[in-house]
């Protein structure tokens, strides 16, 4: 019962935040509403017992990506005078494309069944998604690819430092 209340509460928050991202006139406010939407999605991950995914989602999206968005907004220095004005035809084409996307999404959701959602709920009710389980699988079944990827990242880091370093003589 409590998980249903949390689910519907988070879903309502997510829907409202997504609408406010689109409808806000100020780009900074839109970015902040997007952070709220990211936190609501992280809450859904916690409800699905995927705490690690929720933490990574908050760190990567609500942290790093939003810093980049805000940095870009500040660099662009958006104001109404430099904003291009679109014709009525372009606005109508956007409305038609959005309506067609809505029809496709409703059609896809109509075909999905409630049994699929209940099957997913039973899969996620155990230890799936916990950091301990992820660590065991990662270091038991995928140890070699994990270590190879860490060597690849180390090589990329060293290459970036070498390329970014100025010559000593200059």
Secondary structure as the mmCIF struct_conf table of DSSP 4:
data_model
#
loop_
_struct_conf.conf_type_id
_struct_conf.id
_struct_conf.beg_label_comp_id
_struct_conf.beg_label_asym_id
_struct_conf.beg_label_seq_id
_struct_conf.end_label_comp_id
_struct_conf.end_label_asym_id
_struct_conf.end_label_seq_id
HELX_RH_AL_P HELX_RH_AL_P1 UNK A 2 UNK A 23
BEND BEND1 UNK A 25 UNK A 26
HELX_RH_AL_P HELX_RH_AL_P2 UNK A 27 UNK A 47
TURN_TY1_P TURN_TY1_P1 UNK A 48 UNK A 49
HELX_RH_AL_P HELX_RH_AL_P3 UNK A 51 UNK A 57
HELX_RH_PI_P HELX_RH_PI_P1 UNK A 58 UNK A 65
HELX_RH_AL_P HELX_RH_AL_P4 UNK A 66 UNK A 76
TURN_TY1_P TURN_TY1_P2 UNK A 77 UNK A 77
TURN_TY1_P TURN_TY1_P3 UNK A 80 UNK A 82
BEND BEND2 UNK A 83 UNK A 83
HELX_LH_PP_P HELX_LH_PP_P1 UNK A 84 UNK A 87
HELX_RH_AL_P HELX_RH_AL_P5 UNK A 88 UNK A 111
BEND BEND3 UNK A 112 UNK A 112
HELX_RH_AL_P HELX_RH_AL_P6 UNK A 114 UNK A 123
TURN_TY1_P TURN_TY1_P4 UNK A 124 UNK A 125
BEND BEND4 UNK A 126 UNK A 127
TURN_TY1_P TURN_TY1_P5 UNK A 128 UNK A 129
HELX_RH_AL_P HELX_RH_AL_P7 UNK A 131 UNK A 140
TURN_TY1_P TURN_TY1_P6 UNK A 141 UNK A 141
BEND BEND5 UNK A 142 UNK A 142
HELX_RH_AL_P HELX_RH_AL_P8 UNK A 143 UNK A 164
BEND BEND6 UNK A 165 UNK A 165
HELX_LH_PP_P HELX_LH_PP_P2 UNK A 166 UNK A 167
TURN_TY1_P TURN_TY1_P7 UNK A 168 UNK A 169
#
